[in-house]
Amino acid sequence: KMLSEVIAPPPPIRRKRYHCGPRFEVGDLVRDLEAHDAIGFIIVDGKSTLFARVAGSTATELLHFRIQLPRKHGRGGQSAPRFARLREEARHNYVRKIAEEAARLFLGADHAPNIAGLVLAGSADLKSVVSSSALLDPRLAAIVIGTLDVAYGGRNGLRQAIADAAPLLGSARIAA
């Protein structure tokens, strides 16, 4: 193994607590430094996609990209079937890009998933299309925990997905 895979720095401590007493309170530190299984999150909507890894109380944004898909209404001079075909092609290419980035971010050098589970969330039906697509790597498709409806995309959608994913995760512990 590479040295960077063996030695990893502890995650940053995000909570601030001041307690004046006769001894040090280290309960929060111990809980933050315990080993946590990382959960991958993909927040998909018609305008952008956000990839994140959540371990314990730390959410790390891995990638966020924007896209502009064609709307359902036609443009002047194009036939309805041609416009529908162009729209479906753009949507397929978007799903392909999501699947490729998911494989790049959530599969390690040994081609095994580097996360314990994957949650797909979004405000549109694209999350369902991605989860059922043959373009999604089978190793990642096998660890999909579930799909969630969220009202927002981006960081706000990630916060909502983390909060809503608690029942899906069962014994895994994450903090919103």
PAROSE-63575 format. One line per field, with one value per residue: residue in three letters; x, y, z of N, C-alpha, C in turn. Coordinates in nm, 4 decimals, decimal comma. Example, Ala and Ser with C-alpha at 12.3 -4.5 7.8 and 13.67 -1.06 7.14 Angstrom:
code = Ala  Ser;
npx = 1,3190  1,2850;
npy = -0,5690  -0,2250;
npz = 0,7800  0,7080;
capx = 1,2300  1,3670;
capy = -0,4500  -0,1060;
capz = 0,7800  0,7140;
cpx = 1,3200  1,2900;
cpy = -0,3300  0,0030;
cpz = 0,7800  0,7870;
//
This chain:
code = Lys  Met  Leu  Ser  Glu  Val  Ile  Ala  Pro  Pro  Pro  Pro  Ile  Arg  Arg  Lys  Arg  Tyr  His  Cys  Gly  Pro  Arg  Phe  Glu  Val  Gly  Asp  Leu  Val  Arg  Asp  Leu  Glu  Ala  His  Asp  Ala  Ile  Gly  Phe  Ile  Ile  Val  Asp  Gly  Lys  Ser  Thr  Leu  Phe  Ala  Arg  Val  Ala  Gly  Ser  Thr  Ala  Thr  Glu  Leu  Leu  His  Phe  Arg  Ile  Gln  Leu  Pro  Arg  Lys  His  Gly  Arg  Gly  Gly  Gln  Ser  Ala  Pro  Arg  Phe  Ala  Arg  Leu  Arg  Glu  Glu  Ala  Arg  His  Asn  Tyr  Val  Arg  Lys  Ile  Ala  Glu  Glu  Ala  Ala  Arg  Leu  Phe  Leu  Gly  Ala  Asp  His  Ala  Pro  Asn  Ile  Ala  Gly  Leu  Val  Leu  Ala  Gly  Ser  Ala  Asp  Leu  Lys  Ser  Val  Val  Ser  Ser  Ser  Ala  Leu  Leu  Asp  Pro  Arg  Leu  Ala  Ala  Ile  Val  Ile  Gly  Thr  Leu  Asp  Val  Ala  Tyr  Gly  Gly  Arg  Asn  Gly  Leu  Arg  Gln  Ala  Ile  Ala  Asp  Ala  Ala  Pro  Leu  Leu  Gly  Ser  Ala  Arg  Ile  Ala  Ala;
npx = 0,0834  0,0299  0,1959  0,0325  -0,2165  -0,1977  -0,1300  -0,3302  -0,4399  -0,6162  -0,9694  -1,0842  -1,1846  -1,4962  -1,6694  -1,7242  -1,6547  -1,6778  -1,5931  -1,5775  -1,4191  -1,3118  -1,1674  -1,0520  -1,2823  -1,3291  -1,4993  -1,6399  -1,4218  -1,3228  -1,5411  -1,5417  -1,2982  -1,3219  -1,3299  -1,5106  -1,7417  -1,7350  -1,9838  -2,1098  -2,2506  -2,4634  -2,5958  -2,8396  -2,9816  -3,1682  -2,9985  -2,7468  -2,4857  -2,3747  -2,1127  -2,0320  -1,8603  -1,9341  -1,8335  -1,8698  -1,9004  -1,8203  -1,8552  -1,7456  -1,7074  -1,6676  -1,6880  -1,8475  -2,0522  -2,2038  -2,4777  -2,6594  -2,9496  -3,1620  -3,4858  -3,8328  -3,9952  -4,0162  -3,7868  -3,7869  -3,8202  -3,7398  -3,8375  -4,0768  -4,0189  -3,7415  -3,6410  -3,7121  -3,5519  -3,2935  -3,3059  -3,3286  -3,0833  -2,9018  -2,9695  -2,9011  -2,6229  -2,5612  -2,6280  -2,4376  -2,2002  -2,2306  -2,2209  -1,9594  -1,8023  -1,8772  -1,7673  -1,4984  -1,4571  -1,5517  -1,4471  -1,1628  -0,8005  -0,7659  -0,9916  -1,2108  -1,4959  -1,4537  -1,6151  -1,8744  -2,1402  -2,3855  -2,5764  -2,8313  -2,9691  -3,2097  -3,4065  -3,5409  -3,6405  -3,4054  -3,2265  -3,3310  -3,3080  -3,0293  -2,9624  -3,0771  -2,9536  -2,7564  -2,5152  -2,3995  -2,1428  -2,1257  -2,0231  -2,0647  -2,3399  -2,4212  -2,3896  -2,5707  -2,7674  -3,0109  -3,2592  -3,3382  -3,5814  -3,5221  -3,5612  -3,3914  -3,0964  -2,7370  -2,5356  -2,7304  -2,9150  -2,7540  -2,7239  -2,9912  -3,0279  -2,8470  -2,9658  -3,2119  -3,1299  -3,0743  -3,2615  -3,2238  -2,9612  -2,9302  -2,7329  -2,4999  -2,3312  -2,3891  -2,3579  -2,5587;
npy = -0,1190  0,2302  0,4960  0,7147  0,5960  0,4411  0,6013  0,8342  1,1601  1,2675  1,3474  1,6886  1,8754  1,9939  2,0989  2,3378  2,3728  2,4812  2,4162  2,4600  2,3016  2,0546  1,8618  1,7510  1,7414  1,4990  1,3524  1,4274  1,4554  1,1927  1,0592  1,1872  1,1032  0,8314  0,5445  0,5731  0,4542  0,5646  0,7319  0,7714  1,0429  1,1496  1,4234  1,5072  1,7063  1,8779  2,0838  2,0768  1,8704  1,7228  1,5712  1,4018  1,2986  1,1518  1,1121  1,0236  1,3201  1,4788  1,6229  1,6038  1,7834  1,6634  1,7035  1,9383  2,0141  2,2046  2,1977  2,2468  2,1403  2,0814  2,2333  2,1193  2,2357  2,3159  2,4484  2,7121  2,6123  2,3495  2,0101  1,8353  1,5574  1,5511  1,7424  1,6201  1,3926  1,5094  1,6175  1,3857  1,2683  1,4549  1,4300  1,1610  1,1771  1,3354  1,1644  0,9677  1,1125  1,1600  0,8954  0,8214  1,0045  0,9271  0,6705  0,7384  0,8876  0,7305  0,4755  0,2952  0,2681  -0,0025  -0,0758  -0,1263  -0,0308  0,2690  0,3522  0,2859  0,2821  0,4169  0,7001  0,8324  1,1366  1,3921  1,6469  1,5932  1,3344  1,2282  1,1065  0,8509  0,7531  0,7484  0,5611  0,3255  0,2919  0,1299  0,2368  0,3096  0,1974  -0,1488  -0,2282  -0,0056  0,0206  -0,1959  -0,1168  0,0833  0,2493  0,3778  0,5979  0,9411  1,2003  1,5366  1,8847  2,0711  2,1385  2,0957  2,2239  2,2773  2,0791  1,8601  1,8859  1,8437  1,5841  1,4367  1,4629  1,3357  1,0805  0,9264  0,7197  0,5282  0,4462  0,3021  0,1361  0,2750  0,5753  0,9076  1,2597  1,5440;
npz = 0,0000  -0,0526  0,1199  0,1845  0,1992  0,4229  0,6447  0,7746  0,8429  1,1397  1,1316  1,0975  1,3873  1,4411  1,6263  1,8851  2,2211  2,5462  2,8714  3,2055  3,4567  3,7044  3,5631  3,2362  2,9689  2,7443  2,5906  2,3513  2,1771  2,1662  2,0473  1,7965  1,6912  1,6618  1,4478  1,1525  0,9147  0,5875  0,4027  0,0811  -0,0958  -0,3523  -0,4945  -0,7075  -0,9568  -1,2133  -1,2760  -1,1516  -1,0039  -0,7054  -0,5365  -0,2418  0,0562  0,3602  0,6846  1,0090  1,1818  0,9795  0,6708  0,3483  0,0610  -0,2558  -0,5346  -0,7461  -1,0030  -1,2660  -1,4988  -1,8046  -1,9037  -2,1875  -2,2014  -2,1829  -2,3744  -2,7243  -2,9704  -3,2078  -3,5460  -3,5197  -3,5361  -3,3320  -3,2667  -3,3254  -3,1460  -2,9035  -2,9183  -2,9107  -2,6560  -2,4950  -2,5564  -2,4476  -2,1787  -2,1348  -2,1728  -1,9527  -1,7386  -1,7914  -1,7412  -1,4659  -1,3689  -1,4475  -1,2976  -1,0405  -1,0284  -1,0501  -0,8161  -0,6013  -0,6192  -0,5286  -0,5791  -0,6084  -0,7370  -0,5803  -0,3848  -0,1966  0,0010  0,2418  0,1791  -0,0532  -0,1173  -0,3080  -0,3957  -0,4695  -0,6389  -0,8665  -1,1045  -1,1851  -1,0065  -0,9679  -1,2252  -1,2510  -1,0494  -1,1449  -1,3839  -1,6344  -1,6732  -1,4316  -1,2261  -1,1491  -0,8990  -0,7426  -0,7701  -0,6242  -0,3607  -0,3132  -0,0922  -0,0835  -0,2353  -0,2103  -0,1799  -0,2058  -0,1404  -0,2458  -0,4456  -0,4585  -0,1849  0,0147  -0,0418  0,0174  0,2972  0,3754  0,2753  0,4311  0,6819  0,6306  0,5677  0,7893  0,8882  0,6846  0,7143  0,9474  1,1699  1,1142  1,1941  1,1444  1,1471  1,1084;
capx = 0,0000  0,1001  0,2067  -0,0815  -0,3321  -0,1762  -0,1305  -0,4253  -0,4574  -0,7515  -1,0573  -1,0880  -1,2875  -1,5801  -1,7486  -1,6569  -1,7169  -1,6000  -1,6470  -1,4851  -1,4393  -1,1885  -1,0930  -1,0780  -1,3919  -1,2785  -1,5990  -1,6633  -1,3017  -1,3172  -1,6431  -1,5002  -1,1812  -1,3533  -1,3356  -1,6453  -1,7533  -1,7738  -2,1007  -2,1068  -2,3760  -2,4719  -2,7141  -2,8614  -3,1022  -3,1546  -2,9067  -2,6123  -2,4620  -2,2777  -2,0621  -1,9768  -1,8310  -1,9677  -1,7819  -1,8884  -1,9618  -1,7502  -1,9012  -1,6449  -1,7543  -1,5647  -1,7017  -1,9758  -2,0523  -2,3330  -2,5105  -2,7827  -3,0243  -3,2682  -3,6200  -3,9254  -4,0582  -3,9346  -3,7286  -3,8379  -3,7507  -3,7078  -3,9550  -4,0938  -3,9408  -3,5980  -3,6115  -3,7202  -3,4327  -3,1797  -3,3229  -3,2946  -2,9390  -2,8346  -2,9960  -2,8195  -2,4838  -2,5522  -2,6251  -2,3073  -2,0990  -2,2502  -2,1715  -1,8130  -1,7451  -1,9001  -1,6659  -1,3666  -1,4474  -1,5894  -1,3747  -1,0221  -0,7009  -0,7849  -1,1227  -1,3127  -1,5544  -1,3874  -1,7222  -1,9545  -2,2713  -2,4063  -2,7112  -2,8624  -3,0767  -3,2330  -3,5431  -3,5991  -3,6368  -3,2735  -3,1628  -3,3798  -3,2488  -2,8891  -2,9514  -3,1170  -2,8822  -2,6485  -2,3900  -2,3434  -2,0570  -2,1972  -1,9738  -2,1329  -2,4828  -2,4446  -2,3871  -2,6678  -2,8525  -3,1446  -3,2748  -3,4149  -3,6306  -3,4853  -3,6208  -3,2892  -2,9747  -2,6162  -2,5039  -2,8534  -2,9673  -2,6687  -2,7628  -3,1210  -3,0112  -2,7815  -3,0668  -3,3153  -3,0719  -3,0536  -3,3322  -3,1681  -2,8276  -2,9374  -2,6300  -2,3942  -2,3571  -2,3443  -2,4188  -2,5930;
capy = 0,0000  0,3574  0,5554  0,8026  0,5140  0,3813  0,7056  0,9401  1,2502  1,2617  1,4482  1,8127  1,8846  2,1060  2,1497  2,4197  2,3519  2,5319  2,3671  2,4863  2,2014  2,0028  1,7734  1,7714  1,6667  1,4525  1,2646  1,4685  1,4233  1,0481  1,0238  1,2357  1,0314  0,6909  0,5095  0,5763  0,4171  0,6780  0,7143  0,8611  1,1097  1,2153  1,5092  1,5266  1,7695  1,9129  2,1957  2,0499  1,7470  1,7380  1,4470  1,4261  1,1840  1,1852  1,0176  1,0829  1,4525  1,5544  1,6090  1,6580  1,8005  1,6133  1,7625  2,0029  2,0713  2,2518  2,1588  2,3076  2,0486  2,1483  2,2287  2,0341  2,3047  2,3142  2,5707  2,7403  2,5505  2,2087  1,9254  1,7829  1,4350  1,5820  1,8103  1,5190  1,3081  1,5875  1,6289  1,2555  1,2490  1,5387  1,3684  1,0394  1,2193  1,3827  1,0439  0,9056  1,1904  1,1331  0,7598  0,8223  1,0749  0,8438  0,5646  0,7993  0,9369  0,6338  0,3495  0,3148  0,2236  -0,1458  -0,0866  -0,1615  0,0924  0,3257  0,3965  0,1736  0,2881  0,5290  0,7555  0,9216  1,2274  1,4998  1,6967  1,5455  1,1890  1,1868  1,0170  0,7166  0,7148  0,7152  0,4385  0,2091  0,2932  0,0336  0,3127  0,3128  0,0816  -0,2498  -0,2294  0,1042  -0,0102  -0,2959  -0,0564  0,1925  0,2315  0,4234  0,7272  1,0350  1,3243  1,6571  2,0027  2,1572  2,0770  2,1542  2,2077  2,2702  1,9451  1,7661  1,8932  1,7795  1,4410  1,3777  1,4544  1,2389  0,9476  0,8558  0,5912  0,4339  0,4018  0,2082  0,1417  0,3704  0,7006  1,0315  1,3771  1,6469;
capz = 0,0000  -0,0527  0,2527  0,2091  0,2326  0,5538  0,7464  0,7417  0,9572  1,1965  1,0733  1,1757  1,4903  1,3990  1,7379  1,9855  2,3510  2,6593  2,9971  3,3144  3,5603  3,7649  3,4727  3,0943  2,9089  2,6151  2,5279  2,2131  2,0996  2,1456  1,9482  1,6651  1,6421  1,6369  1,3060  1,0960  0,7750  0,5045  0,3175  -0,0338  -0,1305  -0,4827  -0,4984  -0,8511  -1,0077  -1,3537  -1,2947  -1,1004  -0,9298  -0,5977  -0,4795  -0,1094  0,1429  0,4976  0,7839  1,1409  1,1757  0,8765  0,5327  0,2574  -0,0758  -0,3468  -0,6676  -0,7730  -1,1367  -1,3155  -1,6360  -1,8523  -1,9886  -2,2626  -2,1431  -2,2573  -2,4865  -2,8454  -3,0229  -3,3413  -3,6577  -3,4949  -3,5210  -3,1960  -3,2440  -3,3248  -3,0206  -2,7974  -2,9313  -2,8611  -2,5105  -2,4369  -2,5729  -2,3477  -2,0480  -2,1291  -2,1528  -1,8142  -1,6549  -1,8156  -1,6692  -1,3231  -1,3432  -1,4600  -1,1833  -0,9224  -1,0304  -1,0250  -0,6790  -0,4978  -0,6342  -0,4962  -0,6755  -0,6281  -0,8021  -0,4811  -0,3297  -0,0787  0,0886  0,2904  0,1158  -0,1437  -0,1125  -0,4185  -0,3569  -0,5637  -0,6470  -0,9921  -1,1172  -1,2330  -0,9084  -0,9973  -1,3530  -1,2248  -0,9693  -1,2234  -1,5112  -1,6564  -1,6779  -1,2972  -1,2034  -1,0693  -0,7604  -0,6734  -0,7687  -0,5194  -0,2277  -0,3042  0,0249  -0,1187  -0,3007  -0,1280  -0,2390  -0,1326  -0,2016  -0,3036  -0,4972  -0,4019  -0,0422  0,0931  -0,0642  0,0916  0,4384  0,3906  0,2502  0,5486  0,7872  0,5925  0,5454  0,9159  0,8952  0,5871  0,7510  1,0582  1,2746  1,0795  1,2639  1,0819  1,2094  1,0091;
cpx = 0,0871  0,0964  0,0862  -0,2076  -0,3201  -0,1890  -0,2237  -0,4404  -0,5985  -0,8383  -1,0587  -1,2047  -1,3675  -1,6607  -1,6634  -1,7308  -1,6226  -1,6683  -1,5414  -1,5151  -1,3061  -1,1089  -1,1337  -1,1943  -1,3479  -1,3771  -1,6243  -1,5430  -1,2942  -1,4190  -1,6030  -1,3836  -1,2054  -1,3596  -1,4819  -1,6391  -1,8003  -1,8928  -2,0898  -2,2450  -2,3622  -2,6037  -2,7322  -2,9887  -3,0751  -3,0547  -2,7651  -2,6076  -2,3534  -2,2423  -1,9991  -1,9525  -1,8563  -1,9162  -1,7926  -1,9597  -1,8986  -1,8060  -1,7997  -1,7020  -1,6411  -1,5683  -1,8400  -1,9666  -2,1941  -2,3510  -2,6393  -2,8474  -3,1309  -3,4034  -3,7109  -3,9871  -3,9609  -3,8778  -3,7832  -3,7536  -3,7130  -3,8367  -3,9592  -4,0159  -3,7895  -3,5597  -3,6154  -3,5973  -3,3084  -3,1859  -3,2842  -3,1447  -2,8607  -2,8524  -2,9121  -2,6725  -2,4607  -2,5443  -2,4909  -2,1970  -2,1089  -2,1925  -2,0193  -1,7477  -1,7643  -1,7963  -1,5285  -1,3506  -1,4671  -1,5297  -1,2268  -0,9303  -0,7144  -0,9213  -1,2307  -1,3698  -1,4791  -1,4878  -1,8046  -2,0924  -2,2846  -2,5528  -2,7258  -2,9812  -3,0918  -3,3788  -3,6128  -3,5921  -3,5005  -3,2030  -3,2045  -3,3219  -3,1038  -2,8781  -2,9874  -3,0413  -2,7744  -2,5133  -2,3228  -2,2656  -2,1286  -2,1506  -2,0362  -2,2827  -2,5159  -2,4505  -2,4806  -2,7640  -2,9957  -3,1417  -3,3676  -3,4625  -3,5895  -3,5370  -3,5194  -3,1803  -2,8564  -2,5991  -2,6277  -2,9188  -2,8866  -2,7061  -2,8950  -3,1092  -2,9444  -2,8829  -3,1706  -3,2617  -3,0555  -3,1326  -3,2768  -3,0381  -2,8258  -2,8279  -2,5163  -2,4299  -2,3005  -2,4178  -2,4424  -2,5223;
cpy = 0,1244  0,4168  0,6438  0,7231  0,4577  0,4849  0,8168  1,0296  1,2377  1,3701  1,5742  1,8112  2,0108  2,1664  2,2331  2,4002  2,4046  2,4852  2,3878  2,3879  2,1485  1,9099  1,8016  1,6841  1,6264  1,3616  1,2985  1,4367  1,2746  1,0057  1,0696  1,1565  0,8820  0,6666  0,5069  0,5264  0,5377  0,6388  0,8161  0,9176  1,1696  1,2905  1,5530  1,6060  1,8106  2,0235  2,1664  1,9144  1,7734  1,5990  1,4801  1,2937  1,2303  1,0746  1,0839  1,2155  1,5396  1,5214  1,6782  1,6637  1,7600  1,6816  1,8234  2,0612  2,1052  2,2083  2,2294  2,2107  2,1255  2,1314  2,1432  2,1037  2,3136  2,4499  2,5908  2,6721  2,4054  2,1294  1,8697  1,6531  1,4612  1,6484  1,7120  1,4287  1,3803  1,6014  1,4982  1,2269  1,3310  1,4804  1,2417  1,0740  1,2704  1,2644  0,9727  0,9791  1,1668  0,9964  0,7533  0,8907  0,9957  0,7324  0,6219  0,8377  0,8286  0,4947  0,3777  0,2641  0,0741  -0,1768  -0,1403  -0,0313  0,1385  0,3880  0,2747  0,1688  0,4132  0,5706  0,8516  1,0073  1,3356  1,5384  1,6476  1,3929  1,1383  1,0926  0,8729  0,6648  0,6726  0,5827  0,3136  0,1977  0,1856  0,1044  0,3208  0,1840  -0,0200  -0,2579  -0,1179  0,0781  -0,1090  -0,2342  0,0641  0,1610  0,2722  0,5552  0,8126  1,1525  1,4392  1,7770  2,0878  2,0727  2,1373  2,1281  2,1984  2,1330  1,8395  1,7668  1,8217  1,6283  1,3714  1,3608  1,3466  1,0965  0,8673  0,7249  0,4860  0,3708  0,3058  0,2304  0,2381  0,5055  0,8162  1,1448  1,4819  1,7759;
cpz = 0,0000  0,0872  0,2846  0,2429  0,3731  0,6643  0,7006  0,8640  1,0121  1,1335  1,1587  1,2741  1,4630  1,5143  1,8316  2,1169  2,4576  2,7860  3,1044  3,4270  3,6110  3,6735  3,3281  3,0492  2,7678  2,5429  2,3826  2,1248  2,0684  2,0412  1,8083  1,6072  1,6223  1,4869  1,2614  0,9530  0,6971  0,4177  0,2046  -0,0606  -0,2690  -0,4836  -0,6436  -0,8727  -1,1517  -1,3811  -1,2497  -1,0317  -0,8278  -0,5462  -0,3451  -0,0389  0,2852  0,5872  0,9200  1,1292  1,0682  0,7383  0,4430  0,1170  -0,1698  -0,4828  -0,6797  -0,9125  -1,1796  -1,4602  -1,6760  -1,9504  -2,0650  -2,1939  -2,2321  -2,3777  -2,6036  -2,8811  -3,1651  -3,4487  -3,6354  -3,4812  -3,3789  -3,1740  -3,2382  -3,1928  -2,9037  -2,7996  -2,8789  -2,7085  -2,4411  -2,4482  -2,4704  -2,2073  -2,0292  -2,1050  -2,0103  -1,7182  -1,6703  -1,7388  -1,5187  -1,2879  -1,3502  -1,3405  -1,0540  -0,9157  -0,9976  -0,8780  -0,5728  -0,5166  -0,6115  -0,6065  -0,7047  -0,6902  -0,7086  -0,4252  -0,2043  0,0172  0,1297  0,2244  0,0320  -0,1364  -0,2294  -0,3785  -0,4630  -0,5671  -0,7735  -0,9961  -1,1645  -1,1359  -0,9323  -1,1284  -1,3334  -1,1502  -1,0483  -1,3561  -1,5171  -1,6621  -1,5413  -1,2732  -1,1145  -0,9246  -0,6791  -0,6651  -0,6568  -0,3798  -0,2158  -0,1901  -0,0072  -0,1918  -0,2153  -0,2107  -0,1488  -0,2104  -0,2770  -0,3686  -0,4247  -0,2532  0,0465  0,0780  0,0091  0,2391  0,4634  0,3705  0,3685  0,6615  0,7562  0,5791  0,6737  0,9251  0,7981  0,6359  0,8680  1,1601  1,2412  1,1399  1,1844  1,1515  1,1041  1,0396;
//
